[in-house]
Structures are given as C-alpha cells and as structure tokens.
Amino acid sequence: MNNMLDNINCPEDLRKLDPGQLSPLCREIRDYIIECCSTNPGHLGSSLGAVELIVGLHYVYNTPFDKIVFDVGHQAYAHKILTGRREAFRKNRMRDGLSGFPNRAESEYDIFGTGHSSTSISAALGLSSAARLRGSGEKVVALLGDGALTGGLALEGLNNAGASRSDILIILNDNNISIDKNTGGIHNHLLRLTTDPKYLRLKDKIWDGIGEGHLRDRMQKIVRSTKSSILGGGYHGPFFEALGFRYFGPIDGNDIDAVVDALKRLREIRGPRILHTITMKGKGYLPAESDPTVWHAPGRFNVDTGLRIKTEHRADRYQDVFGEVLVDLAHKDSRIVGVTPAMASGCGMNVLAREIPERFFDVGIEEEHAVTFSAGLAAGGMKPFCNIYSSFSQRAYDGIIHDVALQNLPVVLCFDRAGLVGEDGATHHGCLDMAAYRPVPNAVIAAPRNETELKCLMYTASLYEGGPFIIRYPRGCGEGVAWRDAEYRFLEPGRGEKLQDGTGIAILAAGPEAVRAMEAAAMIEESCGVRPAVYDMRYVKPMDTCILEEAASVGRILTVEEGSLAGGLFGAVTEYMASNGHLAEVRGLGIPDRYIPQDRQDAQRAECGLDARGIMQSAMDLIKIEEKSQKNL
C-alpha cells in the first residue's frame, strides 16, 4: 500500500489533503480494492467506477454529520476504506469481517443499510425530512446507479422528493450497465443524452477551437456549470425538472477535479437537485473495463495477468440447469417465455436470450413489474417462467398474490438463491419464501432435491394450468447427478417421495436438505442401530398427506428445511398434526428467528444445524428424549 492511503484513517484526514493530491489517492484506492478483491472476492467493477465520486463526497461534505446514502452498496468499497475500515476491508464479506454492503451496525458513516436496489432516494428523503424537523442543518446525498433508477421505488422517491422541496442531492451514477446490460426507456433516455451527435459535435468544435491551456480549463468549467441548460431543451433536464428537481450535468464522474468542483457548488444550493455523472464500470483495471458484466463480481483473479482463477465445481450450478432446461422446454412449447428483472446471467436466462431472443424479456430492476407483466403474458395465452432471486421476490409479494394467485394464472416463479447464500449475507438470504407464500391460495411451492428434480419440476410447471407454480432452489452447485441424461417426468403436485423405510424417527425434508437427511440417516444407523425413515416432501404446498400420516404413525418427526423455521415446512407439518389429532412429537430444523451473517454457505448451514452432522444430532436428541420418557413411564 502507498503512503498516502496509509495516512487516511477517517474522512477528516482526507479533507486535509490538497486538491492536487486527490487524483493520486484515487489511484491508490483503486489499487488497494483490486489487490484485496483478487484474493477475497467481492463486487469489483462497481466500486472501481465510483472511486472519484466517493472521494469527492467525503472531501466536500462533513461526514458523518452530513449523510451519504448508497443504493445497493455494490459501489461502496472506497467508502469503507476511507471511513476507518481500511485494514478490516481485507476481511470484507467474511465471517466476523465487514459486510459486503453498508451496514448501520458496522459504522457511523453507514447511515442506512442497503443491499437491495432503488432504496436510496426514499431513505435520503426521510433523513432530510428528519434533519429539517430537528433543525440540525445536515446535508443529505443519495448515490445511485442508472440501473437502480428503473426500480419503481426510486421513481416513487423521486416523485415525493421533488414535490416536497426537501434539501436533498441525488447523484445519478450513469455507467450504462448494472450487473447485466441496462434496458428500458429511462436507460435509453440517458444514453441519448450523453451520445447526442449535435452535443458531441458542438463540444468537439469548441475544444478544438480553444486548444490547450488556461483558457480551455476556464471554458470547461463554464460549460460544466451551464451544460444542463444547453441539453435540457432537448432531452433530460425537463424530465427531472417536471418532478421538481434542478438538474445539473452530465459531468465526468471519473474526473476528480470535475466532481469536487460540482459538489462544492451544489452543496451551497438548497432544494431537490440531481447531479448526473458519467462513469466507467471497472475504471482503472483494463479487464474490468473490457467486460463489466463478468467483472461485476469476478471471483479470485491474478492482478498482473487479469486471468480469473476458476473454481472447479463438483457439479453443475442450479442456475445453469435452469438456463439449459428453459431453452429446451421453450423449443418444445412455443408458449414458453422467460422474464427476468435484470438478472439474466445470474439466473441462467442469458441462454434463452441468446438462442430465442424474441421470447426473452429483461424488464430492468423491477421485480413487481416482472411478476405482473408475467401475469399479463399468462392472461394472453403464454407460459411465462419468471426468475427472481428469492430475497428479491419479497418486493413482488403483492403482485404474486393479487395479479397471479387471485386470478389463478399459470405463471411459473423460479426463486433462485433460496436459502442461505453465503458471503452476501443477510440482505440476500432467501429464507422467507416458503413461509411467505404458503398461505397464498392457489399457490404451489416446490423444492427440488437435486438437478434432475429441478429439470422435472420445470417440466411439470410447464404443463400445470393453475398458478402460481413456485420452484425454489439454492445458490451454487447441485448434487452432481446426471441430469442431462434424465427423462422428463411429471411430478404430481402434492406428492413427495419416500427415500428409505425406517423406524424410530421420520425425517421429512424439503429440497437438497433431503440429501443431507439421507447422509445423516446413515450416520444414525451406524451410531445407534436406528434406521430412520426419510422422506423428500418435494412440495411444501400442497403437502403429501400420505407421507404425513405415515410419519405420524412413527411417532417422532424431524422436519428439515433451508428456510424460515417459523411458518415453513415445520409450520405446515405441525399444523397438520394438530388439526388431525395426531400426538406425534415434531421438532424442526431450519433458519432460526435471527439474521445469519455473511460466511461460507457450508459454515452457515452448519451454524443452523442443516449439515448432515447437525441433522444427525437433532434426530439423536429427539430419539433420546422419547426413550427417556418411555423409561419414566
């Protein structure tokens, strides 16, 4: 690490620097982010692109008295490094280390926790309104990317903030991409603004005529301060001005002098303002600049060569299974279409986009719209597969209930990243879906235990005429089964599968935890001679009542699920037993009533008792409790 960054332990240290020192400092911060992320992977590209914006904000504003609110938080690494967490950043996204996102419990500089898109404007407006009511005089800035601006919550916040006349600055960090390539009308509007031929020709003529030197520098400052009025008549200014904002920009968000100059001016202006900045995702590291989608979160890599260090997967990833199967089903059925809220590569739908682009819809970061749009497609005779990460599906809850389930429309909802997700931590865990959607009438909820089950459940969903049909599956690799060679099978909703006969205890599992339950059963039999009965429930709704009756006759039941223990499989089984007069002892293993911090997925599962050893221990405890009670009788 270079000396300048060594001496920055808080933003007060940063504000002691001369303006001429800021550009070298930005280079040092980039180098440090690259160095740390090469061995401890994280969200690289976004943070590299936002370095000057974050340095400028902490240089101009009196943080933490003045407040900076990030959107999502992918771009906040420079913020963490500058706010007393430089050395701790080496353990970013690790157990007992830093969260990968701004976190109120971590630092006074993280004024608002983030992890999901499009929240910053609403949160910043709340902070600004609170400051006005308290008379504190603090300034509030929201920093969000152009991809986040597509989210409905961001537009709701814009609408309210402009009308409120609150003292708030919104920085629109426009880099033409979020995780995948941006889409939609707002994105196209921004792109037209910054690539308008008339504006570019005028700019080139002015700069060529002026030449180099002091006059050119002065003229550039004048143009930066008046550019919005020149451009506003053509494209972008009126959009924000109609909402009650004063619009400034665009400026080069990777030019620290331009950023500081603009922020100093805007800090003295009151009311709702928007500063439009143009940045490059992956700025300062050529591989990341060249392929921003891959380098959004590239994993480990060699800094010098730019070669990514590929992890050998023991099996295919569930997202890849989904992508291949969806394309195969789409070739067989012309009604099948794919819908994603800006996560095409993450969920595997980029395969459909490549092979059958006319039946692929990326609607932007708009989860509720994605669901209701899918409902419209279904009402129009199509068979939509809408893929949303489980944690993000929470944003579409009303659409799933009101627009899909209430109308009984055949929409297939594929919840990727269900369960514990690893290093992204609490903001991204998909632990609540089974409990959330189990009460919804007309819903089917399925959890495949391996890749072949996912393939067959997708096939089943394509034939199912009710709705919604929810398939939830985890992040990462499957179980290594030969799923490509497997034939499609219709898996009747409400029918599970007995994996082995047994006595003493019945283990009822949902999803891949059924595989762990079989491993635990083998360990139990070896340890104490009891052979547990093991069932793959497959469907959390509707439940297989034949399995439940058989399990009740065993007398001791352990449910296992990688989801919220409150309201999921455990809740369903206990409700059935109580409603039908069964006296079976039921215990549950699942995600406890607390947020699980960032760590490796296997460590998180072990913490919750969801690995084979944890399942074995819980089953043994239940057996021992029953044996003792029998002796006491």
C-alpha positions in Angstrom: 0.0 0.0 0.0 1.2 3.5 -0.8 1.9 6.1 1.9 -0.9 8.5 1.2 -3.7 5.9 1.8 -1.8 4.7 4.9 -2.4 8.0 6.5 -6.2 8.2 5.7 -8.0 6.8 8.8 -11.1 8.9 8.5 -12.6 11.5 6.2 -11.1 14.3 8.3 -7.7 13.1 7.2 -8.9 13.1 3.6 -10.1 16.7 3.9 -6.6 17.8 5.0 -5.2 16.9 1.5 -4.6 19.5 -1.2 -6.9 19.1 -4.3 -3.9 18.1 -6.4 -3.4 15.0 -4.1 -6.8 13.6 -4.7 -6.1 12.1 -8.1 -3.1 10.0 -6.9 -5.2 9.0 -3.9 -7.9 7.7 -6.2 -5.3 5.6 -7.9 -4.1 4.2 -4.6 -7.6 3.3 -3.5 -8.3 1.5 -6.8 -5.0 -0.5 -6.5 -6.0 -1.4 -2.9 -9.5 -2.6 -4.0 -8.0 -4.6 -6.8 -5.4 -6.2 -4.5 -8.0 -7.1 -1.8 -10.6 -8.4 -4.2 -8.1 -10.5 -6.2 -7.8 -12.9 -3.2 -11.0 -12.2 -1.3 -13.7 -11.8 -4.0 -16.3 -9.1 -4.0 -18.2 -6.7 -6.1 -15.2 -5.2 -8.0 -16.4 -3.4 -11.1 -19.0 -1.0 -9.5 -16.6 0.0 -6.7 -13.8 0.8 -9.2 -16.1 3.0 -11.2 -17.3 5.1 -8.2 -14.0 5.9 -6.5 -13.8 9.6 -7.5 -17.5 10.1 -6.6 -16.9 8.7 -3.1 -13.6 10.6 -2.6 -15.3 13.8 -3.7 -18.2 13.3 -1.4 -16.1 12.7 1.7 -13.8 15.6 0.7 -16.6 18.2 0.2 -19.2 17.0 2.8 -18.7 17.0 6.5 -19.4 13.3 7.1 -20.6 11.7 9.2 -22.6 14.8 10.2 -23.6 15.1 6.6 -25.2 11.9 5.4 -24.4 9.8 2.3 -26.9 7.1 1.4 -25.8 4.4 -1.0 -28.1 2.4 -3.3 -27.5 -1.4 -3.3 -24.0 -0.8 -1.9 -22.0 -2.6 -4.7 -20.1 0.7 -5.2 -19.3 1.5 -1.6 -15.9 -0.2 -1.2 -13.9 3.2 -1.3 -16.4 4.5 1.3 -15.5 1.7 3.7 -11.8 2.1 3.1 -11.9 5.9 3.8 -14.0 5.6 6.9 -11.7 3.7 9.3 -12.1 0.3 7.8 -9.1 0.1 5.5 -7.4 -2.9 7.2 -10.8 -4.6 8.1 -11.6 -4.4 4.3 -9.2 -7.3 3.8 -11.9 -9.4 5.5 -14.7 -8.0 3.5 -17.7 -10.4 3.2 -16.1 -12.9 5.6 -17.3 -14.2 8.9 -16.6 -11.6 11.7 -15.4 -9.3 9.0 -17.1 -6.4 7.1 -20.4 -6.8 5.5 -20.3 -6.5 1.7 -22.8 -3.6 1.9 -23.3 -0.5 4.0 -24.4 -1.6 7.5 -25.6 0.6 10.3 -24.2 -1.7 12.9 -20.8 -1.5 11.4 -20.0 2.2 11.2 -21.5 5.6 12.0 -20.7 6.5 8.4 -23.1 3.9 7.2 -26.2 5.9 7.9 -28.6 3.5 6.1 -28.2 -0.2 5.4 -28.5 -1.4 1.8 -28.3 -4.5 -0.3 -31.4 -4.2 -2.5 -31.8 -1.8 -5.3 -33.6 1.6 -5.6 -34.0 2.4 -1.9 -31.6 5.4 -1.6 -33.9 8.2 -2.7 -36.7 7.3 -0.3 -34.2 6.8 2.6 -32.4 10.0 1.9 -35.7 11.9 1.7 -36.6 10.5 5.1 -33.2 11.6 6.6 -33.5 15.0 5.0 -37.0 15.5 6.4 -35.8 14.4 9.8 -33.0 16.9 9.7 -35.4 19.7 8.8 -37.7 18.8 11.7 -34.8 18.7 14.1 -33.3 21.8 12.7 -29.9 20.2 12.6 -28.7 21.6 9.2 -27.0 18.5 8.0 -26.8 17.8 4.2 -28.1 14.5 2.7 -26.8 12.9 -0.5 -28.1 9.8 -2.3 -25.8 8.0 -4.6 -27.4 5.6 -7.1 -26.7 4.0 -10.4 -28.7 4.4 -13.5 -29.9 0.7 -13.3 -31.4 1.4 -9.9 -33.4 4.3 -11.4 -35.5 1.8 -13.2 -36.9 0.5 -9.9 -40.4 1.6 -9.0 -39.3 2.6 -5.5 -36.7 5.0 -6.9 -39.4 6.7 -9.1 -41.8 6.9 -6.1 -39.0 8.5 -4.2 -38.2 11.0 -7.0 -41.9 11.9 -7.2 -42.2 12.6 -3.5 -38.8 14.3 -3.1 -39.4 16.7 -5.9 -42.8 17.7 -4.6 -41.5 18.1 -1.0 -38.9 20.7 -1.9 -36.5 18.9 0.6 -32.9 19.8 0.7 -31.5 16.7 -1.0 -28.9 16.0 -3.6 -29.2 12.9 -5.8 -26.2 11.8 -7.7 -27.1 9.6 -10.7 -24.0 7.5 -11.4 -24.6 6.6 -15.0 -22.3 3.9 -16.3 -24.6 2.3 -18.9 -24.8 -1.0 -17.1 -25.9 -2.5 -13.7 -25.0 -6.2 -13.5 -26.1 -7.0 -17.0 -26.6 -4.5 -19.8 -29.2 -2.0 -18.8 -32.6 -1.9 -20.6 -35.7 0.3 -20.7 -36.9 3.7 -21.6 -35.0 5.6 -18.8 -31.8 4.0 -19.7 -32.3 4.8 -23.4 -33.1 8.4 -22.5 -29.8 8.7 -20.5 -27.9 7.1 -23.4 -29.4 9.5 -26.0 -28.4 12.4 -23.8 -24.7 11.6 -23.5 -24.3 10.4 -27.1 -26.3 13.1 -28.9 -24.4 13.9 -32.1 -25.3 17.6 -32.0 -23.9 17.9 -28.5 -20.8 15.9 -29.3 -20.0 17.9 -32.5 -20.5 21.2 -30.6 -18.3 20.1 -27.8 -15.5 19.0 -30.2 -15.6 22.2 -32.2 -15.4 24.3 -29.0 -12.5 22.4 -27.5 -10.6 22.2 -30.9 -11.0 25.9 -31.3 -9.8 26.8 -27.9 -6.8 24.5 -27.8 -4.9 23.6 -24.7 -4.1 25.8 -21.7 -5.7 28.0 -19.1 -8.5 29.3 -21.4 -9.6 25.8 -22.2 -9.7 24.9 -18.4 -11.8 28.0 -17.7 -14.2 27.3 -20.6 -14.6 23.7 -19.5 -15.7 24.9 -16.0 -18.2 27.3 -17.6 -19.6 24.6 -19.8 -19.9 22.1 -16.9 -21.9 24.7 -15.0 -24.2 25.5 -17.9 -24.4 22.2 -19.7 -27.8 21.3 -18.2 -29.4 24.4 -19.7 -27.9 23.6 -23.1 -29.1 20.0 -23.0 -32.3 20.4 -21.1 -34.2 21.7 -24.0 -33.5 18.5 -25.9 -33.7 15.6 -23.6 -33.1 15.0 -19.9 -33.4 18.2 -17.9 -37.2 18.6 -18.4 -37.8 15.1 -17.1 -36.4 15.8 -13.7 -37.5 19.5 -13.7 -41.1 18.3 -14.2 -40.7 16.4 -10.9 -39.5 19.4 -9.1 -35.7 18.9 -9.3 -32.9 21.2 -10.6 -30.8 19.1 -13.0 -27.0 19.5 -13.4 -24.7 17.6 -15.7 -23.7 15.4 -17.1 -20.1 15.6 -15.8 -17.3 13.1 -16.0 -17.6 11.2 -12.7 -14.1 9.8 -13.0 -12.6 13.3 -13.2 -11.9 14.1 -9.5 -11.5 17.8 -10.2 -14.8 18.0 -12.0 -16.5 16.0 -9.2 -15.2 18.2 -6.4 -16.0 21.4 -8.3 -19.6 20.3 -8.9 -20.1 19.1 -5.4 -18.8 22.3 -3.9 -21.2 24.3 -6.0 -24.2 22.0 -5.3 -23.6 21.9 -1.6 -24.4 25.6 -1.4 -27.7 25.2 -3.3 -30.8 24.3 -1.4 -33.8 22.2 -2.6 -34.0 19.0 -4.6 -31.1 18.7 -7.0 -29.8 15.9 -9.3 -26.2 15.7 -10.5 -25.8 13.4 -13.5 -22.4 11.8 -13.7 -20.9 9.6 -16.3 -18.5 6.9 -15.1 -16.9 3.7 -16.3 -17.7 0.5 -14.5 -14.4 -1.2 -13.8 -12.4 2.0 -14.2 -8.7 1.7 -13.8 -8.4 -2.0 -14.4 -8.4 -3.0 -18.1 -10.0 -6.5 -17.8 -12.9 -5.0 -15.8 -13.3 -2.1 -18.2 -13.4 -4.5 -21.1 -16.0 -7.0 -19.7 -18.0 -5.2 -16.9 -20.6 -8.0 -16.7 -18.1 -10.7 -15.8 -16.0 -8.3 -13.6 -19.0 -7.2 -11.6 -18.1 -10.0 -9.2 -15.3 -11.9 -10.9 -14.2 -14.2 -8.0 -10.4 -14.6 -7.4 -8.0 -13.4 -10.1 -4.4 -12.7 -10.9 -3.9 -9.0 -10.7 -1.0 -8.9 -13.2 -2.4 -11.1 -15.9 -6.1 -10.4 -15.4 -6.8 -14.1 -15.5 -9.6 -15.3 -13.3 -8.9 -18.2 -11.0 -11.6 -20.7 -11.9 -13.1 -22.7 -9.1 -13.6 -26.4 -10.0 -17.3 -27.1 -9.5 -18.1 -30.5 -8.1 -21.4 -30.3 -10.0 -23.4 -28.0 -12.3 -24.8 -24.9 -10.8 -28.6 -24.8 -10.4 -28.7 -21.6 -12.4 -27.1 -23.4 -15.4 -29.5 -26.3 -15.1 -32.4 -23.8 -15.2 -31.0 -22.0 -18.2 -30.5 -25.1 -20.3 -33.8 -26.7 -19.4 -35.7 -23.5 -20.0 -34.3 -23.3 -23.6 -35.1 -27.0 -24.2 -38.7 -26.5 -23.0 -39.1 -23.4 -25.0 -38.1 -25.3 -28.2 -40.8 -27.8 -27.3 -43.5 -25.3 -26.4 -43.9 -22.0 -28.3 -45.9 -20.5 -25.4 -42.9 -20.5 -23.1 -41.2 -17.2 -22.5 -38.6 -16.0 -19.9 -38.8 -12.9 -17.8 -36.1 -11.5 -15.5 -35.7 -8.3 -13.5 -32.1 -7.6 -14.7 -30.6 -10.8 -13.6 -30.2 -12.7 -16.9 -26.7 -14.0 -16.4 -27.1 -14.6 -12.7 -30.1 -16.8 -13.1 -29.1 -18.5 -16.4 -31.6 -16.9 -18.6 -28.9 -15.4 -20.8 -29.0 -18.8 -22.6 -32.6 -18.1 -23.7 -31.7 -14.5 -24.6 -29.0 -15.8 -26.9 -30.9 -18.7 -28.5 -34.5 -17.4 -28.7 -34.3 -13.7 -28.1 -37.8 -12.9 -29.2 -39.1 -14.8 -26.2 -36.8 -13.3 -23.6 -37.8 -10.2 -21.6 -35.4 -8.3 -19.3 -37.6 -5.7 -17.7 -34.9 -4.0 -15.6 -34.7 -3.9 -11.8 -38.5 -4.1 -11.4 -39.5 -7.2 -9.6 -43.1 -6.3 -9.0 -43.5 -5.3 -12.7 -41.8 -8.5 -13.7 -44.5 -10.5 -11.9 -47.5 -8.5 -13.1 -46.0 -8.4 -16.7 -45.8 -12.2 -16.4 -49.4 -12.3 -15.3 -50.3 -10.3 -18.4 -48.4 -12.7 -20.6 -50.2 -15.6 -19.0 -53.6 -14.0 -19.4 -52.6 -13.6 -23.1 -52.0 -17.3 -23.6 -48.3 -17.5 -22.9 -46.5 -19.6 -20.3 -44.0 -17.3 -18.6 -41.1 -18.5 -16.5 -40.3 -15.5 -14.2 -37.0 -16.0 -12.5 -36.3 -13.8 -9.4 -33.8 -14.3 -6.6 -35.7 -15.4 -3.6 -34.8 -12.4 -1.4 -35.9 -10.0 -4.2 -39.2 -11.8 -4.6 -40.2 -10.1 -1.4 -40.6 -6.9 -3.4 -43.2 -8.6 -5.7 -45.3 -10.0 -2.9 -48.5 -8.1 -3.8 -48.1 -8.9 -7.5 -47.8 -12.6 -6.7 -50.9 -12.5 -4.6 -53.2 -10.0 -6.4 -52.1 -10.4 -10.0 -51.2 -14.0 -10.3 -52.7 -16.1 -7.5 -56.0 -14.4 -7.2 -56.6 -14.8 -10.9 -55.2 -18.3 -10.9 -52.9 -17.5 -13.8 -50.3 -20.1 -14.9 -47.1 -18.2 -14.1 -44.0 -20.2 -13.1 -42.0 -18.4 -10.5 -38.4 -19.7 -10.2 -36.8 -18.4 -7.0 -33.0 -18.7 -7.4 -30.7 -18.2 -4.4 -33.3 -19.7 -2.0 -32.0 -20.4 1.5 -28.5 -19.3 2.7 -26.4 -17.5 0.1 -23.0 -17.2 1.7 -20.8 -14.1 1.6 -23.5 -11.6 0.5 -25.1 -12.2 3.9 -28.4 -11.2 5.5 -29.6 -8.8 2.8 -29.5 -11.6 0.2 -30.6 -14.8 2.1 -33.7 -16.3 0.6 -35.1 -17.7 3.9 -38.6 -16.4 3.9 -40.2 -17.6 0.7 -41.9 -20.8 1.9 -43.3 -19.1 5.0 -44.4 -16.1 2.9 -46.1 -17.9 0.1 -47.5 -20.9 1.8 -50.7 -19.1 3.0 -51.4 -17.8 -0.6 -54.4 -19.6 -2.1 -53.8 -21.3 -5.5 -50.1 -21.3 -5.0 -47.9 -24.4 -5.5 -44.5 -24.4 -3.8 -41.9 -27.0 -4.9 -38.3 -27.6 -3.7 -36.1 -29.9 -5.8 -33.6 -32.0 -4.0 -31.2 -32.1 -7.0 -30.6 -31.1 -10.6 -32.9 -33.8 -12.1 -35.7 -32.8 -9.8 -35.3 -29.2 -10.9 -35.5 -30.3 -14.5 -38.6 -32.4 -13.9 -40.3 -29.7 -11.8 -39.8 -27.2 -14.6 -41.4 -29.6 -17.0 -44.2 -30.2 -14.6 -44.7 -26.4 -14.2 -44.8 -26.0 -18.0 -47.8 -28.4 -18.1 -49.6 -27.1 -15.0 -52.6 -24.9 -15.7 -53.1 -23.4 -12.3 -50.9 -20.8 -10.7 -48.6 -19.5 -9.4 -46.2 -22.5 -9.5 -43.2 -21.6 -7.4 -39.9 -23.6 -7.7 -37.3 -22.6 -5.1 -33.7 -23.8 -5.3 -30.4 -22.8 -3.7 -27.4 -20.7 -4.9 -24.5 -22.7 -6.2 -23.9 -26.3 -7.2 -26.2 -29.2 -7.3 -25.6 -32.8 -6.1 -23.7 -34.0 -9.2 -26.4 -36.2 -10.6 -26.6 -37.0 -14.4 -29.5 -34.6 -15.0 -28.9 -34.2 -18.8 -29.5 -37.9 -19.4 -32.6 -38.0 -17.2 -36.0 -38.2 -18.9 -38.7 -35.6 -18.2 -41.2 -36.8 -15.6 -44.4 -35.1 -14.5 -44.1 -34.8 -10.7 -47.7 -34.6 -9.4 -48.2 -31.6 -7.1 -48.8 -32.7 -3.6 -46.8 -36.0 -4.0 -43.4 -36.5 -2.3 -41.1 -39.5 -2.2 -40.0 -42.0 0.4 -36.3 -42.2 0.2 -35.9 -45.1 2.7 -38.1 -47.1 5.1 -37.3 -46.9 8.8 -38.4 -46.9 12.4 -37.9 -44.8 15.5 -38.0 -41.4 13.7 -39.2 -40.0 10.4 -37.2 -37.2 8.8 -39.2 -35.0 6.5 -37.0 -32.8 4.3 -37.6 -30.1 1.6 -35.1 -29.5 -1.2 -31.4 -30.5 -1.1 -31.7 -31.0 2.6 -33.3 -34.4 1.7 -29.8 -35.4 0.5 -28.3 -34.2 3.8 -31.0 -36.1 5.7 -30.0 -39.4 3.9 -26.4 -38.8 4.9 -27.5 -38.1 8.5 -29.7 -41.3 8.5 -26.7 -43.4 7.5 -24.7 -41.9 10.4 -27.5 -42.5 12.9 -27.9 -46.1 11.8 -24.1 -46.7 12.2 -24.1 -44.9 15.6 -27.0 -46.5 17.4 -28.6 -49.0 15.1 -31.8 -47.0 14.5 -32.7 -46.7 10.8 -34.7 -43.5 10.3 -37.4 -43.3 7.7 -36.5 -40.4 5.3 -38.9 -38.6 3.0 -38.4 -36.0 0.4 -41.5 -33.8 0.7 -40.8 -32.1 -2.7 -43.9 -29.9 -2.3 -44.3 -27.7 0.7 -47.7 -26.8 -0.8 -49.8 -28.8 -1.3 -48.5 -31.3 1.2 -48.4 -35.1 0.7 -50.9 -36.2 3.3 -50.0 -39.9 2.8 -46.4 -39.2 3.9 -47.7 -37.1 6.9 -50.0 -40.0 8.0 -47.2 -42.5 7.7 -44.8 -40.2 9.6 -47.4 -39.7 12.3 -47.5 -43.5 12.9 -43.8 -43.5 13.5 -44.4 -41.1 16.4 -41.3 -38.9 16.2 -40.8 -36.4 13.3 -38.0 -34.2 12.4 -38.5 -31.6 9.7 -35.6 -30.2 7.8 -35.6 -27.1 5.5 -33.3 -24.4 4.4 -35.9 -21.7 5.1 -37.5 -19.9 8.0 -38.4 -22.4 10.7 -41.4 -20.2 11.6 -44.1 -20.8 9.0 -42.4 -23.1 6.5 -42.3 -26.9 6.4 -42.2 -27.2 10.1 -45.2 -25.0 10.5 -47.1 -27.0 7.8 -46.4 -30.3 9.5 -47.2 -29.2 13.0 -50.5 -27.6 11.7 -51.4 -30.9 10.1 -50.7 -33.0 13.1 -52.6 -30.7 15.4 -55.6 -30.4 13.1 -55.8 -34.2 12.6 -55.5 -35.2 16.3 -52.0 -36.8 15.9 -49.9 -36.9 19.0 -46.5 -37.3 17.2 -43.6 -35.4 18.7 -42.5 -32.9 16.0 -39.2 -31.0 16.0 -37.9 -28.7 13.3 -34.6 -27.7 11.8 -34.4 -24.6 9.7 -33.3 -21.0 9.7 -33.8 -19.6 13.3 -35.5 -16.3 14.1 -32.5 -14.1 13.5 -30.4 -12.9 10.6 -27.4 -15.1 9.7 -24.3 -13.1 9.0 -22.0 -13.4 6.0 -19.9 -16.5 5.8 -19.3 -19.5 3.5 -22.6 -21.4 2.7 -21.4 -24.6 4.3 -20.5 -22.8 7.5 -23.8 -21.0 7.6 -25.6 -24.3 7.2 -23.6 -25.9 10.0 -24.4 -22.9 12.2 -28.1 -23.6 11.7 -27.7 -27.4 12.1 -28.6 -28.0 8.5 -25.5 -30.1 7.6 -25.6 -33.9 7.9 -24.0 -33.8 11.3 -26.4 -31.2 12.6 -29.4 -33.2 11.3 -28.0 -36.4 12.9 -27.5 -34.7 16.3 -31.1 -33.3 16.3 -32.5 -36.6 15.3 -30.5 -38.4 18.0 -31.6 -35.9 20.6 -35.3 -36.5 19.7 -34.9 -40.2 19.9 -33.1 -40.0 23.3 -35.8 -37.7 24.7 -38.5 -40.2 23.7 -36.6 -43.2 25.1 -36.2 -41.4 28.5 -39.9 -40.6 28.7 -40.8 -44.2 28.0 -38.5 -45.4 30.8 -40.1 -42.9 33.2 -43.4 -44.4 32.5 
